[in-house]
Amino acid sequence: MYGCQQNLINPAPELKAILEFICLESHKLTNCGIYYARQLFFKTGKLIGKYDLEKEYKTNKHYQVMHSQAAQQILRSVAESFKSFRELDKKYSKGELHFKPRLPNYRQGAGYALVTYPKQALRLVGDQIKIPLGTTVKRWFKLDSFTIPMPENLEFEDIKPTFRTLNCHKG
């Protein structure tokens, strides 16, 4: 059985600015991936593969600013949304769905998007989870990682391979 737990943090202003920056870059990278996947579909009728976006966007500035595994997770989420579209479209074609599904669309505005880290990128240091930042962030902000408190009701070993870390909200 899996569960999801939200833990709110109150970072120092300097860290908050970095976290907001990363969430903004995630938003932009998500839209870049959606753009490419939509164009591929419109021009060829094919849907993007799980690793195709990673290959295409390794040199993208929004990809490069992120920790590489986090950037990969963002683009895999885009590919998963297109795969879900395909599965829904198949059901629609068979008459098993009462509405016609639409291709995933762009995220609106200049908002924040989720940043997901695989567990292998995380380290437990004392009672804190150490979360890495990309080399570009390290170079620009002189910070290679940050920590959040390990929830007292969980064991680090029980955290599953994907750990959703940053979900920034304005306020």
N, CA, C and O of each residue as an XYZ file, in Angstrom:
684
protein
N       0.842     -1.176      0.000
C       0.000      0.000      0.000
C       0.891      1.244      0.000
O       1.886      1.311      0.722
N       0.523      2.206     -0.805
C       1.277      3.449     -0.896
C       0.462      4.590     -0.309
O      -0.768      4.552     -0.301
N       1.149      5.583      0.169
C       0.499      6.781      0.673
C       1.285      7.993      0.245
O       2.403      7.882     -0.259
N       0.705      9.127      0.445
C       1.357     10.386      0.120
C       1.187     11.297      1.317
O       0.102     11.385      1.893
N       2.231     11.959      1.682
C       2.191     12.839      2.843
C       2.782     14.183      2.465
O       3.865     14.250      1.884
N       2.088     15.234      2.787
C       2.568     16.582      2.517
C       3.177     17.129      3.798
O       2.557     17.089      4.861
N       4.396     17.640      3.683
C       5.075     18.258      4.810
C       5.423     19.691      4.426
O       6.203     19.919      3.502
N       4.857     20.632      5.121
C       5.120     22.030      4.826
C       6.400     22.466      5.520
O       6.672     22.085      6.659
N       7.177     23.269      4.811
C       8.415     23.805      5.382
C       8.357     25.322      5.303
O       7.632     25.888      4.486
N       9.119     25.961      6.150
C       9.253     27.418      6.131
C      10.719     27.757      5.926
O      11.441     28.014      6.889
N      11.168     27.758      4.656
C      12.590     27.987      4.400
C      12.985     29.441      4.636
O      12.159     30.353      4.595
N      14.265     29.618      4.882
C      14.827     30.964      4.974
C      14.610     31.660      3.630
O      14.493     30.991      2.604
N      14.557     32.991      3.622
C      14.283     33.727      2.365
C      15.225     33.362      1.213
O      14.787     33.298      0.064
N      16.510     33.122      1.500
C      17.456     32.782      0.436
C      17.102     31.437     -0.194
O      17.108     31.300     -1.417
N      16.793     30.445      0.644
C      16.425     29.133      0.134
C      15.072     29.190     -0.561
O      14.874     28.532     -1.583
N      14.149     29.959     -0.024
C      12.833     30.087     -0.645
C      12.966     30.611     -2.078
O      12.278     30.136     -2.982
N      13.840     31.579     -2.278
C      14.058     32.126     -3.626
C      14.593     31.052     -4.567
O      14.188     30.994     -5.728
N      15.488     30.209     -4.089
C      16.040     29.132     -4.919
C      14.962     28.103     -5.232
O      14.854     27.645     -6.369
N      14.170     27.738     -4.239
C      13.105     26.754     -4.455
C      12.064     27.277     -5.438
O      11.587     26.529     -6.292
N      11.713     28.537     -5.326
C      10.764     29.129     -6.275
C      11.355     29.144     -7.687
O      10.655     28.876     -8.663
N      12.638     29.456     -7.783
C      13.315     29.451     -9.080
C      13.245     28.058     -9.713
O      12.943     27.928    -10.899
N      13.523     27.026     -8.925
C      13.500     25.660     -9.436
C      12.087     25.271     -9.877
O      11.912     24.626    -10.910
N      11.094     25.659     -9.101
C       9.707     25.341     -9.470
C       9.269     26.091    -10.728
O       8.492     25.566    -11.525
N       9.763     27.310    -10.905
C       9.492     28.054    -12.145
C      10.152     27.367    -13.338
O       9.552     27.262    -14.408
N      11.372     26.904    -13.155
C      12.072     26.205    -14.231
C      11.375     24.889    -14.560
O      11.325     24.487    -15.722
N      10.840     24.222    -13.552
C      10.079     22.997    -13.776
C       8.849     23.291    -14.636
O       8.526     22.531    -15.548
N       8.176     24.387    -14.341
C       7.006     24.817    -15.125
C       7.404     25.026    -16.587
O       6.709     24.574    -17.497
N       8.509     25.703    -16.801
C       8.970     25.995    -18.165
C       9.394     24.720    -18.887
O       9.080     24.542    -20.064
N      10.107     23.830    -18.190
C      10.548     22.580    -18.801
C       9.349     21.700    -19.150
O       9.335     21.049    -20.195
N       8.352     21.683    -18.280
C       7.130     20.931    -18.560
C       6.495     21.429    -19.851
O       6.122     20.623    -20.703
N       6.368     22.733    -20.008
C       5.770     23.290    -21.230
C       6.623     23.002    -22.456
O       6.084     22.766    -23.537
N       7.949     23.015    -22.310
C       8.820     22.665    -23.438
C       8.555     21.221    -23.876
O       8.439     20.939    -25.068
N       8.463     20.318    -22.909
C       8.201     18.923    -23.218
C       6.843     18.732    -23.868
O       6.707     17.963    -24.820
N       5.841     19.428    -23.357
C       4.497     19.341    -23.944
C       4.512     19.863    -25.370
O       3.894     19.268    -26.253
N       5.208     20.964    -25.606
C       5.296     21.524    -26.958
C       5.858     20.483    -27.934
O       5.273     20.224    -28.986
N       6.987     19.899    -27.573
C       7.635     18.937    -28.462
C       6.730     17.725    -28.710
O       6.586     17.268    -29.844
N       6.129     17.216    -27.640
C       5.260     16.040    -27.765
C       4.030     16.342    -28.619
O       3.611     15.507    -29.421
N       3.455     17.520    -28.451
C       2.279     17.899    -29.255
C       2.674     18.044    -30.723
O       1.955     17.576    -31.605
N       3.817     18.690    -30.992
C       4.249     18.876    -32.371
C       4.517     17.537    -33.044
O       4.166     17.340    -34.207
N       5.135     16.624    -32.315
C       5.388     15.291    -32.856
C       4.071     14.618    -33.218
O       3.951     14.006    -34.280
N       3.093     14.731    -32.340
C       1.789     14.117    -32.592
C       1.105     14.754    -33.799
O       0.580     14.043    -34.656
N       1.105     16.088    -33.877
C       0.434     16.772    -34.979
C       1.093     16.467    -36.328
O       0.403     16.339    -37.340
N       2.411     16.351    -36.344
C       3.119     16.163    -37.613
C       3.233     14.709    -38.038
O       3.294     14.421    -39.234
N       3.262     13.781    -37.075
C       3.477     12.370    -37.434
C       2.369     11.440    -36.950
O       2.270     10.300    -37.404
N       1.541     11.923    -36.035
C       0.516     11.060    -35.456
C       1.058     10.135    -34.378
O       0.315      9.324    -33.826
N       2.346     10.250    -34.075
C       2.976      9.381    -33.074
C       3.023     10.089    -31.723
O       3.048     11.316    -31.637
N       3.033      9.274    -30.677
C       3.185      9.820    -29.333
C       4.618      9.640    -28.863
O       5.306      8.696    -29.251
N       5.040     10.548    -28.038
C       6.409     10.582    -27.533
C       6.690      9.357    -26.667
O       5.812      8.902    -25.932
N       7.899      8.823    -26.749
C       8.316      7.698    -25.909
C       8.834      8.186    -24.558
O       9.117      9.371    -24.376
N       8.950      7.272    -23.637
C       9.323      7.595    -22.254
C      10.649      8.352    -22.153
O      10.776      9.263    -21.335
N      11.635      7.988    -22.970
C      12.960      8.603    -22.861
C      13.256      9.609    -23.976
O      14.312     10.241    -23.966
N      12.352      9.763    -24.922
C      12.594     10.640    -26.069
C      12.780     12.098    -25.669
O      13.639     12.789    -26.217
N      11.983     12.565    -24.721
C      12.093     13.968    -24.312
C      13.429     14.244    -23.628
O      14.016     15.310    -23.815
N      13.904     13.294    -22.844
C      15.201     13.471    -22.176
C      16.311     13.643    -23.204
O      17.167     14.517    -23.063
N      16.295     12.809    -24.236
C      17.305     12.906    -25.290
C      17.221     14.250    -25.997
O      18.242     14.867    -26.301
N      16.002     14.696    -26.256
C      15.781     15.938    -26.987
C      16.169     17.173    -26.180
O      16.630     18.163    -26.749
N      15.989     17.124    -24.874
C      16.120     18.339    -24.060
C      17.356     18.407    -23.167
O      17.445     19.297    -22.322
N      18.305     17.498    -23.328
C      19.507     17.541    -22.487
C      20.266     18.861    -22.607
O      20.949     19.263    -21.665
N      20.158     19.535    -23.740
C      20.867     20.807    -23.914
C      19.969     22.016    -23.650
O      20.425     23.152    -23.779
N      18.716     21.799    -23.286
C      17.777     22.877    -23.002
C      18.175     23.576    -21.702
O      18.534     22.912    -20.730
N      18.114     24.901    -21.675
C      18.556     25.647    -20.490
C      17.700     25.345    -19.260
O      18.212     25.375    -18.141
N      16.427     25.057    -19.436
C      15.565     24.735    -18.301
C      15.904     23.352    -17.748
O      15.811     23.121    -16.542
N      16.291     22.449    -18.620
C      16.731     21.114    -18.206
C      18.056     21.219    -17.451
O      18.225     20.619    -16.389
N      18.978     21.977    -18.004
C      20.327     22.042    -17.448
C      20.397     22.732    -16.094
O      21.317     22.474    -15.318
N      19.453     23.592    -15.802
C      19.482     24.295    -14.527
C      19.030     23.384    -13.376
O      19.337     23.639    -12.212
N      18.301     22.326    -13.720
C      17.774     21.405    -12.712
C      18.801     20.316    -12.381
O      19.740     20.083    -13.141
N      18.607     19.659    -11.242
C      19.343     18.427    -10.975
C      18.914     17.456    -12.061
O      17.722     17.356    -12.350
N      19.852     16.736    -12.674
C      19.534     15.940    -13.867
C      18.418     14.922    -13.627
O      17.554     14.744    -14.487
N      18.424     14.258    -12.480
C      17.382     13.260    -12.230
C      16.013     13.914    -12.042
O      14.993     13.334    -12.412
N      15.989     15.107    -11.473
C      14.726     15.828    -11.315
C      14.202     16.264    -12.685
O      13.005     16.161    -12.954
N      15.096     16.753    -13.552
C      14.694     17.151    -14.908
C      14.155     15.950    -15.680
O      13.165     16.067    -16.402
N      14.803     14.801    -15.530
C      14.330     13.588    -16.194
C      12.933     13.217    -15.712
O      12.082     12.834    -16.515
N      12.690     13.326    -14.413
C      11.378     12.993    -13.862
C      10.296     13.927    -14.409
O       9.179     13.490    -14.685
N      10.625     15.204    -14.565
C       9.671     16.172    -15.111
C       9.263     15.760    -16.520
O       8.077     15.739    -16.850
N      10.251     15.433    -17.349
C       9.952     15.066    -18.730
C       9.265     13.707    -18.832
O       8.448     13.492    -19.727
N       9.588     12.793    -17.925
C       8.886     11.499    -17.917
C       7.419     11.689    -17.551
O       6.554     10.971    -18.053
N       7.138     12.646    -16.683
C       5.739     12.930    -16.336
C       4.969     13.432    -17.551
O       3.800     13.094    -17.736
N       5.629     14.238    -18.376
C       4.996     14.714    -19.610
C       4.695     13.518    -20.514
O       3.587     13.395    -21.036
N       5.683     12.639    -20.697
C       5.484     11.462    -21.550
C       4.363     10.587    -21.000
O       3.576     10.037    -21.771
N       4.281     10.452    -19.675
C       3.213      9.650    -19.060
C       1.838     10.250    -19.330
O       0.865      9.518    -19.509
N       1.752     11.575    -19.361
C       0.454     12.200    -19.622
C       0.004     11.924    -21.064
O      -1.190     11.771    -21.322
N       0.949     11.861    -21.993
C       0.601     11.536    -23.383
C       0.239     10.056    -23.515
O      -0.631      9.697    -24.309
N       0.900      9.206    -22.745
C       0.550      7.784    -22.741
C      -0.869      7.609    -22.196
O      -1.638      6.804    -22.722
N      -1.217      8.350    -21.157
C      -2.581      8.283    -20.611
C      -3.598      8.735    -21.655
O      -4.673      8.147    -21.784
N      -3.249      9.781    -22.396
C      -4.128     10.239    -23.479
C      -4.384      9.101    -24.460
O      -5.525      8.861    -24.854
N      -3.319      8.401    -24.853
C      -3.456      7.302    -25.818
C      -4.391      6.216    -25.276
O      -5.251      5.714    -26.000
N      -4.219      5.859    -24.004
C      -5.065      4.818    -23.421
C      -6.531      5.262    -23.364
O      -7.432      4.472    -23.647
N      -6.767      6.517    -23.002
C      -8.137      7.023    -22.982
C      -8.733      7.075    -24.388
O      -9.911      6.780    -24.587
N      -7.903      7.452    -25.354
C      -8.381      7.523    -26.738
C      -8.777      6.139    -27.251
O      -9.748      6.008    -27.995
N      -8.033      5.114    -26.858
C      -8.387      3.743    -27.238
C      -9.745      3.365    -26.647
O     -10.581      2.768    -27.325
N      -9.951      3.714    -25.395
C     -11.237      3.412    -24.749
C     -12.371      4.161    -25.438
O     -13.459      3.615    -25.620
N     -12.121      5.404    -25.820
C     -13.131      6.194    -26.514
C     -13.496      5.534    -27.842
O     -14.670      5.436    -28.199
N     -12.472      5.085    -28.566
C     -12.699      4.440    -29.861
C     -13.534      3.170    -29.731
O     -14.284      2.822    -30.643
N     -13.408      2.481    -28.607
C     -14.173      1.248    -28.361
C     -15.550      1.535    -27.770
O     -16.327      0.611    -27.531
N     -15.854      2.812    -27.535
C     -17.133      3.179    -26.952
C     -17.185      2.987    -25.442
O     -18.267      2.982    -24.854
N     -16.027      2.830    -24.811
C     -15.966      2.605    -23.366
C     -15.824      3.903    -22.574
O     -15.747      3.881    -21.346
N     -15.791      5.020    -23.273
C     -15.611      6.314    -22.624
C     -16.634      7.272    -23.220
O     -16.807      7.310    -24.438
N     -17.308      8.037    -22.387
C     -18.393      8.894    -22.870
C     -17.920     10.281    -23.349
O     -18.740     11.079    -23.803
N     -16.629     10.574    -23.257
C     -16.115     11.853    -23.746
C     -14.859     11.603    -24.564
O     -14.146     10.625    -24.338
N     -14.591     12.487    -25.513
C     -13.390     12.365    -26.339
C     -12.224     13.015    -25.597
O     -12.271     14.207    -25.294
N     -11.196     12.252    -25.305
C     -10.049     12.831    -24.593
C      -9.292     13.822    -25.470
O      -9.308     13.725    -26.697
N      -8.637     14.767    -24.824
C      -7.852     15.775    -25.540
C      -6.379     15.604    -25.195
O      -6.020     15.146    -24.110
N      -5.552     15.982    -26.139
C      -4.107     15.953    -25.892
C      -3.774     16.814    -24.672
O      -4.437     17.820    -24.419
N      -2.761     16.423    -23.927
C      -2.326     17.295    -22.826
C      -2.012     18.688    -23.352
O      -1.433     18.850    -24.426
N      -2.399     19.675    -22.584
C      -2.207     21.059    -22.987
C      -1.160     21.720    -22.096
O      -0.733     21.158    -21.087
N      -0.763     22.909    -22.488
C       0.276     23.641    -21.773
C      -0.198     24.095    -20.398
O      -1.386     24.329    -20.175
N       0.759     24.212    -19.486
C       0.486     24.820    -18.190
C       0.318     26.317    -18.443
O       1.079     26.908    -19.208
N      -0.654     26.913    -17.816
C      -0.967     28.321    -18.065
C      -0.195     29.240    -17.122
O       0.178     28.859    -16.013
N       0.028     30.445    -17.595
C       0.649     31.478    -16.768
C       2.109     31.214    -16.476
O       2.745     30.343    -17.071
N       2.612     31.989    -15.548
C       4.020     31.868    -15.137
C       4.066     31.285    -13.741
O       4.599     31.903    -12.819
N       3.514     30.106    -13.586
C       3.399     29.514    -12.258
C       4.512     28.555    -11.924
O       5.537     28.475    -12.602
N       4.271     27.833    -10.857
C       5.214     26.841    -10.367
C       4.745     25.450    -10.762
O       3.547     25.211    -10.912
N       5.677     24.547    -10.928
C       5.345     23.147    -11.192
C       6.104     22.274    -10.209
O       7.127     22.671     -9.652
N       5.585     21.103    -10.017
C       6.162     20.118     -9.121
C       7.556     19.724     -9.588
O       7.816     19.628    -10.788
N       8.442     19.500     -8.636
C       9.772     18.959     -8.919
C       9.856     17.628     -8.190
O       9.634     17.561     -6.981
N      10.174     16.579     -8.918
C      10.211     15.239     -8.354
C      11.630     14.693     -8.398
O      12.304     14.767     -9.425
N      12.073     14.147     -7.280
C      13.389     13.519     -7.196
C      13.217     12.022     -6.974
O      12.387     11.611     -6.164
N      13.988     11.202     -7.682
C      13.967      9.774     -7.349
C      14.699      9.570     -6.023
O      15.585     10.348     -5.672
N      14.334      8.547     -5.307
C      14.917      8.310     -3.987
C      16.442      8.209     -4.047
O      17.124      8.639     -3.117
N      16.980      7.649     -5.122
C      18.427      7.470     -5.204
C      19.186      8.795     -5.158
O      20.382      8.806     -4.871
N      18.512      9.908     -5.436
C      19.163     11.220     -5.373
C      19.190     11.779     -3.949
O      19.917     12.731     -3.666
N      18.403     11.190     -3.064
C      18.255     11.706     -1.710
C      19.194     10.997     -0.744
O      19.556      9.838     -0.945
N      19.581     11.711      0.307
C      20.424     11.132      1.360
C      19.830     11.509      2.703
O      19.327     12.617      2.888
N      19.895     10.578      3.631
C      19.486     10.859      5.002
C      20.730     11.258      5.775
O      21.680     10.484      5.890
N      20.712     12.473      6.301
C      21.836     12.991      7.077
C      21.278     13.359      8.454
O      20.630     14.392      8.621
N      21.538     12.504      9.420
C      20.948     12.708     10.740
C      19.446     12.531     10.635
O      18.961     11.482     10.211
N      18.718     13.558     11.020
C      17.254     13.506     10.907
C      16.756     14.421      9.791
O      15.622     14.898      9.826
N      17.620     14.659      8.796
C      17.295     15.524      7.668
C      17.451     14.762      6.355
O      18.333     13.915      6.217
N      16.586     15.073      5.396
C      16.729     14.532      4.045
C      17.465     15.579      3.219
O      17.020     16.721      3.099
N      18.591     15.176      2.654
C      19.404     16.065      1.828
C      18.953     15.936      0.382
O      18.944     14.841     -0.181
N      18.577     17.070     -0.217
C      18.051     17.107     -1.574
C      19.027     17.893     -2.453
O      19.307     19.059     -2.174
N      19.544     17.266     -3.508
C      20.556     17.923     -4.340
C      19.963     18.962     -5.284
O      18.805     18.872     -5.691
N      20.770     19.928     -5.614
C      20.419     20.930     -6.620
C      21.380     20.745     -7.794
O      22.447     20.157     -7.621
N      21.035     21.222     -8.951
C      21.871     21.060    -10.135
C      23.149     21.881    -10.067
O      23.282     22.784     -9.241
N      24.082     21.553    -10.945
C      25.364     22.254    -10.950
C      25.206     23.731    -11.317
O      25.965     24.573    -10.837
N      24.232     24.044    -12.158
C      24.014     25.454    -12.516
C      23.538     26.234    -11.302
O      24.007     27.344    -11.053
N      22.618     25.666    -10.552
C      22.144     26.325     -9.331
C      23.305     26.466     -8.357
O      23.453     27.505     -7.713
N      24.125     25.434     -8.247
C      25.293     25.493     -7.355
C      26.212     26.636     -7.770
O      26.709     27.377     -6.922
N      26.434     26.775     -9.058
C      27.322     27.826     -9.561
C      26.715     29.210     -9.333
O      27.413     30.131     -8.909
N      25.428     29.357     -9.612
C      24.781     30.661     -9.495
C      24.518     31.069     -8.049
O      24.763     32.211     -7.662
N      24.018     30.122     -7.254
C      23.570     30.456     -5.902
C      24.516     29.992     -4.801
O      24.266     30.235     -3.620
N      25.614     29.317     -5.187
C      26.601     28.816     -4.223
C      25.967     27.853     -3.212
O      26.295     27.878     -2.026
N      25.055     27.006     -3.699
C      24.383     26.033     -2.851
C      24.204     24.751     -3.653
O      23.619     24.778     -4.736
N      24.702     23.624     -3.133
C      24.597     22.373     -3.885
C      23.442     21.487     -3.437
O      23.094     20.527     -4.124
N      22.841     21.805     -2.277
C      21.739     20.994     -1.777
C      21.027     21.769     -0.674
O      21.476     22.830     -0.240
N      19.922     21.214     -0.244
C      19.234     21.747      0.930
C      18.665     20.565      1.682
O      18.618     19.453      1.155
N      18.238     20.791      2.892
C      17.684     19.705      3.687
C      16.281     20.054      4.166
O      15.921     21.216      4.357
N      15.512     18.993      4.347
C      14.203     19.134      4.973
C      14.143     18.103      6.097
O      14.806     17.069      6.022
N      13.363     18.370      7.126
C      13.276     17.405      8.226
C      12.667     16.084      7.754
O      11.702     16.067      6.989
N      13.243     14.990      8.220
C      12.661     13.677      7.949
C      11.401     13.559      8.787
O      11.459     13.735     10.003
N      10.247     13.262      8.160
C       9.014     13.125      8.943
C       9.173     12.065     10.037
O       9.691     10.976      9.789
N       8.734     12.390     11.217
C       8.910     11.494     12.369
C       8.098     10.211     12.245
O       8.444      9.201     12.858
N       7.026     10.238     11.465
C       6.167      9.065     11.358
C       6.577      8.113     10.238
O       5.878      7.132      9.985
N       7.691      8.379      9.565
C       8.166      7.541      8.466
C       9.592      7.082      8.722
O      10.333      7.686      9.498
N       9.954      6.006      8.053
C      11.339      5.539      8.027
C      11.888      5.828      6.635
O      11.190      5.622      5.642
N      13.125      6.300      6.549
C      13.727      6.626      5.260
C      13.699      5.416      4.321
O      13.467      5.567      3.122
N      13.934      4.218      4.864
C      13.953      3.003      4.061
C      12.593      2.724      3.415
O      12.523      2.039      2.395
N      11.520      3.248      4.000
C      10.175      2.993      3.483
C       9.779      3.942      2.355
O       8.754      3.735      1.706
N      10.572      4.968      2.117
C      10.271      5.894      1.023
C      10.494      5.154     -0.289
O      11.531      4.523     -0.496
N       9.514      5.242     -1.157
C       9.572      4.525     -2.425
C      10.459      5.279     -3.413
O      10.824      6.428     -3.163
N      10.808      4.637     -4.540
C      11.785      5.210     -5.471
C      11.537      6.638     -5.936
O      12.500      7.356     -6.210
N      10.285      7.081     -6.037
C      10.045      8.459     -6.462
C       9.543      9.254     -5.272
O       8.608      8.844     -4.583
N      10.170     10.387     -5.040
C       9.878     11.230     -3.889
C       9.543     12.615     -4.413
O      10.423     13.294     -4.942
N       8.311     13.049     -4.284
C       7.910     14.362     -4.776
C       8.289     15.378     -3.736
O       7.787     15.365     -2.612
N       9.177     16.253     -4.123
C       9.799     17.108     -3.145
C       9.232     18.519     -3.121
O       8.770     18.989     -2.081
N       9.265     19.171     -4.225
C       8.945     20.587     -4.237
C       7.599     20.837     -4.908
O       7.402     20.485     -6.071
N       6.727     21.411     -4.210
C       5.468     21.843     -4.789
C       5.264     23.252     -4.251
O       4.638     23.445     -3.209
N       5.795     24.226     -4.967
C       5.804     25.592     -4.501
C       4.442     26.254     -4.678
O       3.739     26.012     -5.659
N       4.096     27.069     -3.737
C       2.866     27.858     -3.815
C       3.217     29.301     -3.520
O       4.025     29.587     -2.637
N       2.611     30.202     -4.259
C       2.824     31.621     -3.989
C       2.128     31.971     -2.696
O       1.049     31.464     -2.391
N       2.758     32.839     -1.948
C       2.115     33.260     -0.710
C       3.079     33.525      0.380
O       2.677     33.889      1.485
